[in-house]
Amino acid sequence: MWLQLVQLDGASAHCSVIVRHHLNEHFPNAWIGRQGPTAWTPRSADLTPMDYFLWGVVKSDVYRVPATTREDMVERILQSFQRISPLVLSNVRRSFRRRAELCLTENGHHFEQLL
């Protein structure tokens, strides 16, 4: 059996009654967000490598020179991902572990100032 899980970032648009109703209807007991069946901390971006690392690196690489076509943009994105080395990924893993440990030490409170 395949289970789809939807995770929201806590933006107010994602918390409206109509959105929650839609999620409850289409993903009963399978979505994460404010006032959802599974609560999600609003500070989760500090613990998500995609947020604190990947998107910024890829975006700065991809937009270094303006793209000319959709195909050009797709190719730039693919190349940007291919340029991420195993050493960089190892550093991201180490950073994630440190962030998780700080989050535990600080009881889930802000810990950015400790990084």
C-alpha positions in Angstrom: 0.0 0.0 0.0 1.3 3.5 -0.9 0.8 6.4 1.5 1.1 10.0 0.4 2.0 12.5 3.1 1.6 16.2 2.6 3.7 18.6 4.7 2.9 22.3 4.9 5.2 25.1 6.1 2.8 27.0 8.3 2.2 29.9 6.0 -1.2 31.4 6.8 -2.5 30.6 3.3 -1.9 26.9 4.1 -3.9 27.2 7.3 -7.2 28.6 5.9 -10.4 26.6 6.5 -10.8 25.8 2.8 -7.3 24.4 2.6 -7.7 22.3 5.7 -11.0 21.0 4.5 -9.5 20.0 1.1 -6.6 18.3 2.9 -8.9 16.5 5.3 -11.0 15.3 2.3 -8.2 14.2 0.0 -5.5 13.2 2.6 -7.4 12.1 5.7 -5.0 11.7 8.6 -2.1 12.1 6.2 -1.0 15.7 6.3 1.3 17.7 8.6 0.6 21.3 9.5 -1.0 23.8 11.9 -4.4 22.5 13.0 -3.8 19.3 11.1 -3.8 15.7 12.2 -0.1 15.8 12.8 1.4 19.0 14.3 4.5 20.5 12.7 6.9 22.9 14.4 7.1 26.4 12.7 10.9 26.3 13.1 11.4 23.2 11.1 13.3 25.0 8.3 16.3 25.2 10.7 16.5 21.4 10.6 15.7 20.8 6.9 18.9 20.6 4.7 16.7 21.4 1.7 15.8 24.8 3.3 19.1 25.8 5.0 21.4 24.5 2.3 20.2 23.1 -1.0 17.8 25.7 -2.4 20.1 28.6 -1.7 23.1 26.9 -3.4 21.2 25.7 -6.4 19.4 29.1 -6.8 22.6 31.1 -6.7 24.2 28.7 -9.2 21.3 28.6 -11.6 20.7 32.4 -11.6 24.3 33.4 -11.9 23.5 34.3 -15.5 19.9 34.8 -16.7 18.3 31.8 -18.4 17.2 32.2 -22.0 14.6 29.5 -22.3 12.7 26.9 -20.2 15.0 24.2 -21.5 18.1 26.3 -20.6 16.7 26.6 -17.0 16.0 22.9 -16.7 19.6 22.1 -17.9 21.1 24.6 -15.5 19.2 23.0 -12.6 20.3 19.5 -13.5 23.9 20.6 -13.9 23.8 22.5 -10.5 22.7 19.3 -8.8 25.4 17.3 -10.5 28.1 19.7 -9.3 27.2 19.1 -5.6 30.1 16.9 -4.5 30.1 14.0 -1.9 32.3 16.2 0.3 29.7 19.0 0.3 27.0 16.4 1.1 29.1 15.1 4.0 29.4 18.6 5.4 25.6 19.0 5.1 25.0 15.8 7.0 27.4 17.0 9.7 25.6 20.3 9.9 22.2 18.6 10.1 23.5 16.4 13.0 24.8 19.5 14.8 21.5 21.4 14.3 19.5 18.4 15.6 21.7 18.2 18.7 21.3 21.9 19.3 17.6 21.7 18.9 17.4 19.0 21.5 19.7 20.9 23.8 17.6 24.0 23.5 14.3 22.0 24.0 13.1 23.0 20.5 13.6 26.7 21.1 15.6 29.0 18.8 19.2 27.9 18.3 20.4 29.9 15.2 22.6 32.1 17.5 24.5 28.9 18.5 25.4 27.9 14.9 
